[in-house]
Amino acid sequence: MKYILFIAWNLCETIYDRKDKELFETWYLVIKTENKLHRKWFDSSENWHKFKKNFREYIQTNFPREEDDKAKNIK
């Protein structure tokens, strides 16, 4: 399973790296869905080295973790 997660996130990073507005518009929902499904794996410190720092920061800034969303709704 971890290989599939790596491939999925790696594809998302590739789309991000392309900096193609039209392509990114098409893939935005895929990245959003991947974040919702597998963010915990992505955030694991053992996986940080697999992705560039700017991509990790982009995900952390633009796609909240589901736990963060739930906490906002409680407040």
WOZI-V229168 format. One record per residue. RES is the residue in one small letter. SS is DSSP state (H for helix, E for strand, L for the rest). PHI is phi in whole degrees, -180 to 180 (NA if undefined). PSI is psi as a letter, one per 40 degrees, with the letter a starting at -180 (999 if undefined). Layout:
BEGIN
res=<RES & RES>
ss=<SS & SS>
phi=<PHI & PHI>
psi=<PSI & PSI>
END
This chain:
BEGIN
res=<m & k & y & i & l & f & i & a & w & n & l & c & e & t & i & y & d & r & k & d & k & e & l & f & e & t & w & y & l & v & i & k & t & e & n & k & l & h & r & k & w & f & d & s & s & e & n & w & h & k & f & k & k & n & f & r & e & y & i & q & t & n & f & p & r & e & e & d & d & k & a & k & n & i & k>
ss=<L & H & H & H & H & H & H & H & H & H & H & H & H & H & H & H & H & H & L & L & H & H & H & H & H & H & H & H & H & H & H & H & H & H & H & H & H & H & H & H & H & H & H & L & H & H & H & H & H & H & L & L & H & H & H & H & H & H & H & H & H & H & L & L & L & H & H & H & H & H & H & H & H & H & L>
phi=<NA & -62 & -71 & -66 & -63 & -62 & -63 & -63 & -68 & -64 & -63 & -61 & -65 & -62 & -61 & -59 & -64 & -66 & 55 & -100 & -57 & -66 & -63 & -64 & -59 & -67 & -92 & -54 & -66 & -67 & -64 & -61 & -68 & -60 & -60 & -65 & -79 & -133 & -64 & -59 & -63 & -60 & -77 & -62 & -59 & -70 & -106 & -56 & -68 & -82 & -134 & -66 & -57 & -65 & -72 & -59 & -66 & -60 & -64 & -62 & -81 & -103 & -132 & -64 & -71 & -59 & -62 & -66 & -62 & -63 & -64 & -64 & -72 & -77 & -70>
psi=<d & d & d & d & d & d & d & d & d & d & d & d & d & d & d & d & d & d & f & h & d & d & d & d & d & d & e & d & d & d & d & d & d & d & d & d & d & f & d & d & d & d & e & h & d & e & e & d & e & e & i & i & d & d & d & d & d & d & d & d & d & e & g & i & i & d & d & d & d & d & d & d & d & d & 999>
END
